[in-house]
Structures are given as structure tokens and as C-alpha cells.
């Protein structure tokens, strides 16, 4: 890949040079895949799950023994959407850019009700997926499973944003995936998602069709020392400097969140040759101001009690006793019973989370903004 002017990448995977650590997670992923285990990778948004999967797939493809498919479910709202995007990814991997279509792929597209048309100028194929008939979902998944299982190399499929299936109107989606996994044991699956509560429910509740069908990998923040070395190396490689004390401020303010650390460093790298503490304060304020329209919508989505409690938690982070009289009086939150109800609602919406007895606002930028209002 080409060298980038700004090494602090905000989107996708651009090569291992711009990828910070995750060596332990990569080793664990390799171990699971090589030993025929499916994986559930979960953690809060902004920790770099998607980039980790792309880095993992890059290493797998380079080994020459695997083929990988990355499926992003963020904009899917039904099993039909899943089938369409999976068919498109299969076509992009095995059909697009080739002068002809194999008999096995023609067979697959016949079952899917898809048509392949050739560009009159380039003679390259293009896939067209028409409206699907309801009730053929299992047949379609089975056809794609047959096609992928016949590949000479082992196929690894990652479903990113997997928590989205929890919002599908059809509540049998988990059963579709379970049946698919059981019918095609040679395929390996990596399910990746935000909202740890939803992801763990799918795999920890005995009533879930996907109960214990994968090995769990929780994604935690990268350690400060590791990120410090990564940041210093990139600044120094371009003749720039940043003090270790400033890096610690960035890490603490971002609460170790990968995306936010990358965002702040991206701004500082672009604007400064020698980063000082006041540069960090200026940049973080600049970032917060850009998000003001987003922050303004939150009070409208919550009850007054929930909003007041959310603000109070942000101001106190980490908060260890949300029902103490001292906390309730200080922030004028009312009765403990009312606050307890609001607390449970915020946890259910995953706007806050509890870690080792302390409560935090899940969205770091929102928390930093509320702390000052």
C-alpha cells in the first residue's frame, strides 16, 4: 500500500505499518481458526474491531491457505438483505474482474435468482440481484454454503456489526445462522459486534439458537505504553515531536478508545510540528464543537430524569455509588427509587455501562461534552 501523509488512520485498514498492536488478539484469532473454532469478537464501538478483522484477514490471505469474506451488516434489516450482500461479496471475490463465470458460480446464481451481465466495453461481468421470493432464505444460504465449501482453500467468513440482527423483524435469523453453521462445518465464522449485552445474550443464553456456538474474545483498550510507542514512532518518522505527558493526556481523555486517540493524533499531526499541551486542549475543543449537533439530540431522546442522571454520571466518572444520598443531593436527582429506574433504563439502552463497580457514559465524546455543561 502507498505511504500516507498522515499515519493516524480513521477508516479501514491501510497496512500493518498503520496498525497498532493487537498481537495477543491476532494470536488468539489464529489459534481458533486453525483449530476449527468459530469466534465471537465483541466490544464497545470505537475500539477497532473492524480494523482488527481486516488485519487478521490480511495475514490469513498472505499465508496462502485461506480465503476470506468480510460481510458488513450495518445497513441490513432482514435476512434477505444479508443474503444479497453475501451474494455480492461472493461475486466480488470469485467472479468480478474475470472474463468468464464458472459453472459452479452459474449454478449458485441460478438458485439465488441472480443474473450476470457483461459490460459491452470491458467484457467484465456484473451481478444483478432482483427481488427475492419469501421463504427461500434457507435454500439460498445452502447454495452459498455449497459453493464456498467446495473451494480448495478453507473459507473464513466475518459478519461485522452482527448485533444488527437483534433488530430484524424476523426473529428466526439466529436459527438461520445456526443451521448454516451446522450444515457446513468446514466453513469458519467470525461474528463481530458492538453492544456487548446483545452479543453475549446471543451466545450465553440457553434459549438462544446460537448458544455456545463460538469462542468469546472481548476487545479491550490497547495499553497506554503500547500506544505511546506507536504515536512517538510516527511523529518522529516525520521529524515531528510530541511529549509523553501529552500522549498520556490524550489516552486518558479518550478513555483508551482507539478511534478517538487516532482522531486527536490525526489533528495534531496535521497541525503541529512540536505538539504542546495547549495544542491538545485546542484540538479536543475543536472536535467537541463539531459534534454539537449530534449531542443536542440526546435530551430529546430521553426523559428529563434519564438525561439529568446521564449528565451527573458524566460529571462524576467514575461513579461508584449512583444511589448514595450524597450523589442524589449534589445533582438534585430526586428519590433513589426514581434514579434506580432511570439507571436501569440507561443501562438497557447501553448509554452507560458498569465496570468493576464503577459507572461510565458509554459514548466518550458525549461524556466529555456533558462534563462541561
Secondary structure as GFF3:
##gff-version 3
##sequence-region A 1 373
A	DSSP	three_ten_helix	16	18	.	.	.	ID=ss1
A	DSSP	alpha_helix	23	34	.	.	.	ID=ss2
A	DSSP	beta_strand	39	42	.	.	.	ID=ss3
A	DSSP	alpha_helix	49	63	.	.	.	ID=ss4
A	DSSP	beta_strand	66	72	.	.	.	ID=ss5
A	DSSP	alpha_helix	79	94	.	.	.	ID=ss6
A	DSSP	alpha_helix	103	112	.	.	.	ID=ss7
A	DSSP	beta_strand	114	118	.	.	.	ID=ss8
A	DSSP	beta_strand	125	129	.	.	.	ID=ss9
A	DSSP	alpha_helix	137	149	.	.	.	ID=ss10
A	DSSP	beta_strand	154	160	.	.	.	ID=ss11
A	DSSP	three_ten_helix	162	167	.	.	.	ID=ss12
A	DSSP	alpha_helix	173	183	.	.	.	ID=ss13
A	DSSP	beta_strand	188	193	.	.	.	ID=ss14
A	DSSP	alpha_helix	196	204	.	.	.	ID=ss15
A	DSSP	beta_strand	215	218	.	.	.	ID=ss16
A	DSSP	alpha_helix	224	237	.	.	.	ID=ss17
A	DSSP	beta_strand	241	242	.	.	.	ID=ss18
A	DSSP	alpha_helix	244	253	.	.	.	ID=ss19
A	DSSP	alpha_helix	258	271	.	.	.	ID=ss20
A	DSSP	beta_strand	274	275	.	.	.	ID=ss21
A	DSSP	alpha_helix	277	290	.	.	.	ID=ss22
A	DSSP	alpha_helix	292	295	.	.	.	ID=ss23
A	DSSP	alpha_helix	298	301	.	.	.	ID=ss24
A	DSSP	alpha_helix	304	316	.	.	.	ID=ss25
A	DSSP	alpha_helix	325	330	.	.	.	ID=ss26
A	DSSP	alpha_helix	336	348	.	.	.	ID=ss27
A	DSSP	beta_strand	352	355	.	.	.	ID=ss28
A	DSSP	beta_strand	358	361	.	.	.	ID=ss29
A	DSSP	alpha_helix	364	370	.	.	.	ID=ss30
###
